[in-house]
Amino acid sequence: MKNWHCTVCNYIHKGDHPPEKCPVCGADKSKFVEVTQEEAKQIQAKKNQQQLDREKAMVEKARENNAGPGQASGSAKGAAEVKGNRSGKWW
């Protein structure tokens, strides 16, 4: 079985021929190139690391955006301000 690499989105397809259309990004089969098993593993490992990096960045951003102790955050704070309630409570 061969490994086919979508050069648009890095999807790896296993089969005798590339798919007619990439199931991930929709690229035409002309965008696929045959790669070795080792190259396919390296591409997948890089994709996994990129996903981990994105998740870490999202966690850090969420931590930065969290309100400190005793403060309302997110929509509850917005609802309290809309009602004119300065206590930080939404009710």
CNS distance restraints for C-alpha pairs under 8 A (distance, minus, plus):
assign (resid   1 and name CA) (resid  14 and name CA) 6.45 0.50 0.50
assign (resid   1 and name CA) (resid  15 and name CA) 5.25 0.50 0.50
assign (resid   1 and name CA) (resid  16 and name CA) 5.61 0.50 0.50
assign (resid   2 and name CA) (resid  14 and name CA) 5.65 0.50 0.50
assign (resid   2 and name CA) (resid  15 and name CA) 5.25 0.50 0.50
assign (resid   2 and name CA) (resid  16 and name CA) 5.46 0.50 0.50
assign (resid   2 and name CA) (resid  17 and name CA) 7.43 0.50 0.50
assign (resid   2 and name CA) (resid  34 and name CA) 7.05 0.50 0.50
assign (resid   2 and name CA) (resid  35 and name CA) 7.63 0.50 0.50
assign (resid   2 and name CA) (resid  36 and name CA) 7.62 0.50 0.50
assign (resid   3 and name CA) (resid  12 and name CA) 6.50 0.50 0.50
assign (resid   3 and name CA) (resid  13 and name CA) 5.71 0.50 0.50
assign (resid   3 and name CA) (resid  14 and name CA) 4.71 0.50 0.50
assign (resid   3 and name CA) (resid  15 and name CA) 6.50 0.50 0.50
assign (resid   3 and name CA) (resid  34 and name CA) 5.74 0.50 0.50
assign (resid   3 and name CA) (resid  35 and name CA) 5.50 0.50 0.50
assign (resid   3 and name CA) (resid  36 and name CA) 6.42 0.50 0.50
assign (resid   3 and name CA) (resid  37 and name CA) 6.60 0.50 0.50
assign (resid   3 and name CA) (resid  40 and name CA) 6.75 0.50 0.50
assign (resid   4 and name CA) (resid  12 and name CA) 5.54 0.50 0.50
assign (resid   4 and name CA) (resid  13 and name CA) 4.92 0.50 0.50
assign (resid   4 and name CA) (resid  14 and name CA) 6.25 0.50 0.50
assign (resid   4 and name CA) (resid  15 and name CA) 7.59 0.50 0.50
assign (resid   4 and name CA) (resid  17 and name CA) 7.69 0.50 0.50
assign (resid   4 and name CA) (resid  18 and name CA) 5.87 0.50 0.50
assign (resid   4 and name CA) (resid  32 and name CA) 5.82 0.50 0.50
assign (resid   4 and name CA) (resid  33 and name CA) 5.44 0.50 0.50
assign (resid   4 and name CA) (resid  34 and name CA) 4.51 0.50 0.50
assign (resid   4 and name CA) (resid  35 and name CA) 5.90 0.50 0.50
assign (resid   5 and name CA) (resid  10 and name CA) 5.97 0.50 0.50
assign (resid   5 and name CA) (resid  11 and name CA) 5.85 0.50 0.50
assign (resid   5 and name CA) (resid  12 and name CA) 4.74 0.50 0.50
assign (resid   5 and name CA) (resid  13 and name CA) 6.46 0.50 0.50
assign (resid   5 and name CA) (resid  32 and name CA) 5.19 0.50 0.50
assign (resid   5 and name CA) (resid  33 and name CA) 5.27 0.50 0.50
assign (resid   5 and name CA) (resid  34 and name CA) 6.18 0.50 0.50
assign (resid   5 and name CA) (resid  35 and name CA) 6.46 0.50 0.50
assign (resid   5 and name CA) (resid  40 and name CA) 7.36 0.50 0.50
assign (resid   6 and name CA) (resid  10 and name CA) 4.96 0.50 0.50
assign (resid   6 and name CA) (resid  11 and name CA) 5.16 0.50 0.50
assign (resid   6 and name CA) (resid  12 and name CA) 6.44 0.50 0.50
assign (resid   6 and name CA) (resid  13 and name CA) 7.92 0.50 0.50
assign (resid   6 and name CA) (resid  22 and name CA) 7.11 0.50 0.50
assign (resid   6 and name CA) (resid  27 and name CA) 7.72 0.50 0.50
assign (resid   6 and name CA) (resid  31 and name CA) 5.77 0.50 0.50
assign (resid   6 and name CA) (resid  32 and name CA) 4.47 0.50 0.50
assign (resid   6 and name CA) (resid  33 and name CA) 6.72 0.50 0.50
assign (resid   7 and name CA) (resid  11 and name CA) 7.87 0.50 0.50
assign (resid   7 and name CA) (resid  31 and name CA) 5.70 0.50 0.50
assign (resid   7 and name CA) (resid  32 and name CA) 6.03 0.50 0.50
assign (resid   7 and name CA) (resid  33 and name CA) 7.25 0.50 0.50
assign (resid   8 and name CA) (resid  25 and name CA) 7.50 0.50 0.50
assign (resid   8 and name CA) (resid  27 and name CA) 7.03 0.50 0.50
assign (resid   8 and name CA) (resid  31 and name CA) 6.89 0.50 0.50
assign (resid   9 and name CA) (resid  24 and name CA) 7.42 0.50 0.50
assign (resid   9 and name CA) (resid  25 and name CA) 6.46 0.50 0.50
assign (resid  10 and name CA) (resid  43 and name CA) 7.01 0.50 0.50
assign (resid  10 and name CA) (resid  47 and name CA) 7.77 0.50 0.50
assign (resid  11 and name CA) (resid  22 and name CA) 7.70 0.50 0.50
assign (resid  11 and name CA) (resid  24 and name CA) 6.97 0.50 0.50
assign (resid  12 and name CA) (resid  40 and name CA) 6.72 0.50 0.50
assign (resid  12 and name CA) (resid  44 and name CA) 7.82 0.50 0.50
assign (resid  13 and name CA) (resid  18 and name CA) 6.80 0.50 0.50
assign (resid  13 and name CA) (resid  19 and name CA) 7.52 0.50 0.50
assign (resid  14 and name CA) (resid  18 and name CA) 7.92 0.50 0.50
assign (resid  18 and name CA) (resid  29 and name CA) 6.04 0.50 0.50
assign (resid  18 and name CA) (resid  32 and name CA) 6.44 0.50 0.50
assign (resid  19 and name CA) (resid  29 and name CA) 5.88 0.50 0.50
assign (resid  20 and name CA) (resid  28 and name CA) 6.19 0.50 0.50
assign (resid  20 and name CA) (resid  29 and name CA) 4.88 0.50 0.50
assign (resid  21 and name CA) (resid  26 and name CA) 5.38 0.50 0.50
assign (resid  21 and name CA) (resid  27 and name CA) 5.53 0.50 0.50
assign (resid  21 and name CA) (resid  28 and name CA) 4.79 0.50 0.50
assign (resid  21 and name CA) (resid  29 and name CA) 5.44 0.50 0.50
assign (resid  22 and name CA) (resid  26 and name CA) 4.55 0.50 0.50
assign (resid  22 and name CA) (resid  27 and name CA) 5.09 0.50 0.50
assign (resid  22 and name CA) (resid  28 and name CA) 6.53 0.50 0.50
assign (resid  22 and name CA) (resid  29 and name CA) 6.96 0.50 0.50
assign (resid  27 and name CA) (resid  31 and name CA) 6.41 0.50 0.50
assign (resid  28 and name CA) (resid  32 and name CA) 7.86 0.50 0.50
assign (resid  35 and name CA) (resid  39 and name CA) 5.84 0.50 0.50
assign (resid  35 and name CA) (resid  40 and name CA) 6.27 0.50 0.50
assign (resid  36 and name CA) (resid  40 and name CA) 6.18 0.50 0.50
assign (resid  37 and name CA) (resid  41 and name CA) 6.25 0.50 0.50
assign (resid  38 and name CA) (resid  42 and name CA) 6.29 0.50 0.50
assign (resid  39 and name CA) (resid  43 and name CA) 6.17 0.50 0.50
assign (resid  40 and name CA) (resid  44 and name CA) 6.20 0.50 0.50
assign (resid  41 and name CA) (resid  45 and name CA) 6.06 0.50 0.50
assign (resid  42 and name CA) (resid  46 and name CA) 6.15 0.50 0.50
assign (resid  43 and name CA) (resid  47 and name CA) 6.24 0.50 0.50
assign (resid  44 and name CA) (resid  48 and name CA) 6.13 0.50 0.50
assign (resid  45 and name CA) (resid  49 and name CA) 6.22 0.50 0.50
assign (resid  46 and name CA) (resid  50 and name CA) 6.15 0.50 0.50
assign (resid  47 and name CA) (resid  51 and name CA) 6.18 0.50 0.50
assign (resid  48 and name CA) (resid  52 and name CA) 6.26 0.50 0.50
assign (resid  49 and name CA) (resid  53 and name CA) 6.13 0.50 0.50
assign (resid  50 and name CA) (resid  54 and name CA) 6.21 0.50 0.50
assign (resid  51 and name CA) (resid  55 and name CA) 6.21 0.50 0.50
assign (resid  52 and name CA) (resid  56 and name CA) 6.10 0.50 0.50
assign (resid  53 and name CA) (resid  57 and name CA) 6.19 0.50 0.50
assign (resid  54 and name CA) (resid  58 and name CA) 6.25 0.50 0.50
assign (resid  55 and name CA) (resid  59 and name CA) 6.26 0.50 0.50
assign (resid  56 and name CA) (resid  60 and name CA) 6.22 0.50 0.50
assign (resid  57 and name CA) (resid  61 and name CA) 6.13 0.50 0.50
assign (resid  58 and name CA) (resid  62 and name CA) 6.14 0.50 0.50
assign (resid  59 and name CA) (resid  63 and name CA) 6.19 0.50 0.50
assign (resid  60 and name CA) (resid  64 and name CA) 6.22 0.50 0.50
assign (resid  61 and name CA) (resid  65 and name CA) 6.18 0.50 0.50
assign (resid  62 and name CA) (resid  66 and name CA) 6.22 0.50 0.50
assign (resid  66 and name CA) (resid  73 and name CA) 6.92 0.50 0.50
assign (resid  67 and name CA) (resid  71 and name CA) 5.90 0.50 0.50
assign (resid  67 and name CA) (resid  72 and name CA) 6.79 0.50 0.50
assign (resid  67 and name CA) (resid  73 and name CA) 5.54 0.50 0.50
assign (resid  71 and name CA) (resid  88 and name CA) 6.80 0.50 0.50
assign (resid  72 and name CA) (resid  76 and name CA) 6.35 0.50 0.50
assign (resid  72 and name CA) (resid  77 and name CA) 4.97 0.50 0.50
assign (resid  72 and name CA) (resid  88 and name CA) 5.34 0.50 0.50
assign (resid  72 and name CA) (resid  89 and name CA) 6.99 0.50 0.50
assign (resid  73 and name CA) (resid  77 and name CA) 5.14 0.50 0.50
assign (resid  73 and name CA) (resid  78 and name CA) 7.91 0.50 0.50
assign (resid  74 and name CA) (resid  78 and name CA) 6.62 0.50 0.50
assign (resid  75 and name CA) (resid  79 and name CA) 5.99 0.50 0.50
assign (resid  76 and name CA) (resid  80 and name CA) 6.19 0.50 0.50
assign (resid  76 and name CA) (resid  88 and name CA) 7.63 0.50 0.50
assign (resid  76 and name CA) (resid  89 and name CA) 6.98 0.50 0.50
assign (resid  76 and name CA) (resid  90 and name CA) 5.15 0.50 0.50
assign (resid  77 and name CA) (resid  81 and name CA) 6.28 0.50 0.50
assign (resid  77 and name CA) (resid  88 and name CA) 5.70 0.50 0.50
assign (resid  77 and name CA) (resid  89 and name CA) 7.03 0.50 0.50
assign (resid  77 and name CA) (resid  90 and name CA) 6.58 0.50 0.50
assign (resid  78 and name CA) (resid  82 and name CA) 6.19 0.50 0.50
assign (resid  79 and name CA) (resid  83 and name CA) 6.34 0.50 0.50
assign (resid  79 and name CA) (resid  90 and name CA) 5.50 0.50 0.50
assign (resid  80 and name CA) (resid  84 and name CA) 6.35 0.50 0.50
assign (resid  80 and name CA) (resid  85 and name CA) 5.04 0.50 0.50
assign (resid  80 and name CA) (resid  86 and name CA) 6.68 0.50 0.50
assign (resid  80 and name CA) (resid  87 and name CA) 7.52 0.50 0.50
assign (resid  80 and name CA) (resid  88 and name CA) 5.67 0.50 0.50
assign (resid  80 and name CA) (resid  89 and name CA) 5.68 0.50 0.50
assign (resid  80 and name CA) (resid  90 and name CA) 4.43 0.50 0.50
assign (resid  80 and name CA) (resid  91 and name CA) 7.20 0.50 0.50
assign (resid  81 and name CA) (resid  85 and name CA) 5.62 0.50 0.50
assign (resid  81 and name CA) (resid  86 and name CA) 6.31 0.50 0.50
assign (resid  81 and name CA) (resid  88 and name CA) 7.48 0.50 0.50
assign (resid  85 and name CA) (resid  89 and name CA) 7.13 0.50 0.50
assign (resid  85 and name CA) (resid  90 and name CA) 7.71 0.50 0.50
